[in-house]
Amino acid sequence: MSWNFRRRIGIAKGVNLNISRSGVSASVGSKGAKVTVGKKGAFLNVGIPGTGIYKRSKIASDHQSASHKEADTSNPNTKVPTIGCVVGLLVVVFGFILAFTICDSFSNGAIIVVGFCAFGALIMGISTKIANDNDFKSKQKVVEDEEPVIMQYNPTQIGNSTNRFALVQKGKRTLFVIGLNPSTADSKTPDATMQSVLRIASYNGFDGFIMLNLYPYRATQPYNLPKEFDYALHQENLRQIKELLKDYTRVEVWLAFGANADKRDYLMQCFEDIKNIFEHYNPRWYCIGELTSKGFPKHPLYQKVDYFNEYPMK
């Protein structure tokens, strides 16, 4: 058997403070029309006195559901609207008390009551907005701190063990990536660079990629690239890029060839030729982090997961 408790305290005519096991609420009004404000929200009660006919309608509620409150009781943001509602309610109650105490006419009392009600509602609204803004910022920080869902690696390779022209894995939002030259990644196994590409591209909202390079010759180190420029190989690289761009009218391009683009004299000329092709497809150019001391876009390897910056294309 459980015991219940309920007590109604009259503060002024038409103003009551209700105390029970479930909490504290306040009622303002008279028979037939009354507003009750408590932790579950604000309710309007209207009815015909003496008939038992009435209607109860919710006119305002806390900014969070009960289940959300239970899950976030440790969140200080949930205390803001509660304090604001209490202060706003006290302001309204004070307005009624003041009106009944000092006013000798209904019109003057009504003006005071309306003014204090408006002020109380303003306090409640501001406190709820502050809580909502703080709650949104907290959730946004949690999302930013979470690990991104990294896309699966399942590309198609264009090329062979000596020259790789592209790794193609299209999605709803596909990112073109331009590296320096291919290393060991193929259609089955990503190398360290491709693993970084997957993480950073996924974090920026892409679900597909097309990995290209300034020069398609495979080498694990830039100084292993041929010193002599192979014009025919370069032209084939440009042809493959044009073929891949046929399905697009607008593209997003991550420049990721790093500071070693000056290791061979022909690499930046290769970039100019590739850039001229992309210019026909309304490109948006990206880089990760700040540019290198030489003004090159940074290589993906060892870069932290972050949002892209606009690359200052000249």
N, C-alpha and C positions, 0 to 999 in steps of 0.2 A: 504494500500500500504506500503510495507516495502522497506527500503533502504539497498543496499548491498555495500560492500567496498572491493576492492582488489588492492594491490600495489605490484609491483615487483621491488626489489632493486638489482642492479648489484653490487656484491662485488668484483669480479674479472672476468677475462675471463672464461666463462663456469660455473661460480658460482653465483647463484641468491638466494636472500632471499625473500620469498613470504609471504605477510601479508594480511589476510582477516578476516572476521567476525568469521570464524570457527577456526582460530588459525594461528600459524606461522609454515611455512615449509621451507625447503631449497632444491634447485635443483642443481645438479652437472652434467655437461656434455654438449653436443652440440646437434644440430639437428640430429635426427636419433638415438641417444642413450643418455638417460638421467635418472638419479636416483633422485627420490624425497623422502625426509624423513620428516615426520610430525607426529602428535599425533596418526594418524590412522595406522602408520607403514611405511615401506619403499617399494617403488614401482619402478619397472624398466619399462621405456617407450622406446620402439624401433619402428622404422617405416622407411618408404621411403620418404625422403623430397620431397615436392611438389606434392605428389599423394594423400594425405589424408589417406593413409593406415598406420595404426599403431597398436601396441599391448601394453596393460598395464597389468603388472603382479605384484602381491604382493610377495615380497621376504623376508619380515620380518614383524612381528606384535608385538604389546605390549603383555605382558604375560597374560593379562586378557581381557575378552570380555567386550563389552560396558555395557551389563546388569549387569555384575559383578562389574564394576566400579561404576555404579550408586548405587548399593547396598552397596558398601564399600568405599564411598567417605571419610568417617571419618577414614579409616584405614591408618595409616602413611606408611605402606608398599607400598601402591600404588604410593607414591611420589618418591620412590627410583629409579624405572626404568625410570620415566620421567626425573628426574635430570640427571641420567646417560646418557640417550639418548641425552639430550641437550649438556652435556659436550663432549660426543663422537662426536656429529655432529660439534661442534665448533672446535674440534681438526682436523677433516677432512677438514673443510673449511680453517682453518689456514694453513694446509698442501698445499692446492691448491694455496692460496695467496702467501705463501713462495716460492713455485715452480715457479710461474709466475713472481715473483719479482726478485729473485736472480739467477735463472738458465738461462744459455745461450744456453743450448742444451736440446733436448727432452729427451734424456736418463737420464740425471741427474734429470730433473724435474719429470720424471716418477718414479724414485727411491724414491724421497721425497714424492710424492703423495701416492705411495703404502705403504710406511712406516707409514705415518700419518693415512691412512685409516685403516691399521691393528691395530694401537694403539687405534684409535677411536672405532673400532669394539670390541676390548678387553675391553674397559671401559664399553661399552653398555652390553656386555655379563656378565661381573662381576656384574654390578648393577642389572641386571635381575635375576641372580642366587641368590644374596643376598636377593632380594625381595621375590623370590619364597621360599627360605629357611625360611625367617621370617614369610611368610604367612602360610607355612605348620606348623610351630611351634605354630602359633596363633590358627589355626584350631584344632591342636592336643590338645591344652589346653582346647578349648571349648568342645571337645568331652569328655575329661577326667572329666571336671566339670559337664557334663550333668548326670542326673540320668539314670542308666541303665534300659533297658526294662526288667522288672522282669518276669520270667516265671510264668505261671499260676499254681496254686496248684491243682492237680487232680491225686494223687497217688493211687496205689492199696496197701492195707495193708496186710501184712502176719503176722498173730498173732491174739490176742484177747485183751480184756480189762485188762488182767493181764500180759501177756507177748507179746511183739511186736518184731518180728524178723526183719522186714524190712518195709520200705515205698518205693515203686517202681514206678518211673515215668521216663521211658526211653525216650531218645531223640537221635538226630544225634550225639551229643557229651554228653555222660553221665558221671557224676561225682559220684564216690563212696565216701560216707561220713561215717566216723566211729566216733560215739559219745560214751559217757560213758554208759548211759542207757536211755531208752525211758521215756518220761514224759507223757503228755496228748495228743499229736498230734495223729490223726488218718487219715483215708482216706478222711474225709470231712473237718476237721478243723485243721489248723496248730497252734502249740503253738508258744511262742516267739522265741524259739530256731530255729524252722523250718522257721519262717519268716526271721531270720538272714541268715540261710542257703540259702534260695531262693535269697536274695539280693546279697550276696557275690558270689554265684555260677554263677548267671546271669552276674554279672559284669566281671567275668573272662571268659566269652564266652561259658558257658555250657547251654544247653537247656533241660537237663534231670538230674535226680539224683536217686541214690539208697541209702537210709539212713539205716545204720547198727549201731550196738552198741557192746561194749565190753561184756555187759551182758544184756540180753533181758527183764529183770524184770522191770516193770513200777514203777517209784518212782519219786516224784517231787523234792526230795532232796537226795543227795548221802548218807547221814547218815541213810536214810530210807531203804537202800538196806539190804537184809538179811545178817547176819553175817556168817551164814553157807553157804558154797558153794554148789550149786546144780549141780552136775556133769552131770546128764542126761539133764538138761536144757541147759547147756553149749554145750554139744554134738549136741543137736538139733539146736542150733544157728550156729554151724560150718557146719552142714549139709545143712541148708538153704543158707548159704553163698556160699558153693560149688555149689549148684544148680543155684544160680543167676549168677555165674561166667562162666557157661558153654558156654554162647554165646560170650565170649570175649577171645581174645588172648593177648591184651594189655590194661591196665587200668590206670586211673588216680584216685588217692586216696587222699582225704583230711582227715587228722587226726585232730579230733575236740573234743577229750574227756576231755581236760582241766586239771586243776591242782588237781582235786579231785580223780584222778586215784589211789591215795595211801590211799583212805578212807577205802578200803577193800583189804586185802592181796591177794585175788584171781584175782583182776582186771587186773594187769599187766601180770599175767600168761595167762589170756584170750587173752590179746593183742598179746602175743608171738604166741599163737596157730593160731590166725586170720592172723597175719603177715606171718606165714609159708605157709598158704594157698595162699595168694596173691602173694607170691614170684614166683609162677609158671606162673604168667600172666604178666610178664614184667611191674611191677608197677612203676608209677612215684608218689612219695610221696610229698604231700603238707602240709603246715601249714599256718595260717594267723598271720601276725605280728611276733614279736620275741617270742622265747620260754619263758616259765615261769622261775622263779628263780630255780625251781627244775628240769628244763629241759623238761617239758611237753609241748605239743602243746596247744595253747590257745583254750578255748571254744568259739563258735561263738557268744554267747550272749554278747551284748554290744560292740562288735567289729565294728569299722568303716568299711565301704565298701572299700576294697583295693585289690591289686593284691596278689596272692599267693606267698609264698616263698617255695623254695625247702626244704623239711624236711631232716635234716642230719641223715638218717637212719643208725644205726650201724649194 
